[in-house]
């Protein structure tokens, strides 16, 4: 368990470092502070807002269970979509 946690932490720190390096290599006037690493893993280092938090974690109109995070690297879990998914699986 500890080895898995260490590997996950290493992966997250590495992805965050790659994302920050990508932004810092970009000329200051063109930095967006959000995007994706290798076109796969989303990141967002802008100041969090309530609107982005709700869009990531509580967006009933979005069918996706995994959405872009409101801050950080990786994905958020859209809780209403997760609840719909679980209900569908349980209902069979």
N, C-alpha and C positions, 0 to 999 in steps of 0.2 A: 504494500500500500504506500509506504513512504517513497519507494522508488518511482511509482507512478506519479505521485504528487510532485516529486522533484523534476521528473521529465515534463510534466504539464507546465510547471512554473518556468522551466527553462525555455520551453516553446513560446510561452506568452511573452516573456521578457525579450526573447530574440525577435519575435514579430513586432513588438513595440519599438525595439531598437531600429529595425529595418524601416518601419514606417516613419520614425523620427528622422532618420538619415535621409530618406526620400524627400521629406519636406525641407530639411535644412539644405539639401543640394539645390533645391529650387530657388530661383531668385526671389527675394522677399516680397516683391509686388505681385508675384504669381502663386504664393503659398496659399493653399486652401485649408490645410490642417485636417482634411478628411479625404478618404479615398479607399484604396485597397492595396494590399501587399500581393504582388504577383497576380493581380486580377482575381484573387480568390478570397482573401481574408479581409473583411472591412475594418477600417479604423476611423475614429473621430476624436480629435484632440481639441476641438472647439469647446468653449465654455458650455456646460450642459444647460438646457432650458427645460421648462416644464413641458412645452409642446413636443420637443424631441424625446423626452422621457416617456410621455404618453404614447407617442407614435411607435416607440420601440417595445414597450412593455405592456401597453393596454390599448390595442387598436382593433376593436371588434370588426371593422370593415375590411381588414387585411386578412386574407386566408392563410398567409404563411405563419408557421409556428416559430421559425427562426428569422429574426429581422436584424437589421444593422443596429448596433448599439448606440445609445445616446451619448456615451463617452467611453473611450478605451479601444481595445482591440478585440475583435471577434463578433459574436452574435448575442442578441438578447432573446428571451423567450416571450413571445406574444401570448400572454396568459389566456385571453378569450379564445384564441385559435387552438391553444393546447387543450382547453376544456372541451371544445367541440370535437377535437380529435379523440380524446379519451372517451367521451360519450359515444362516439361512433364505434370505437373498438369494443367497448363494453356491451353495447347494444347488439353487436355482431352483425 
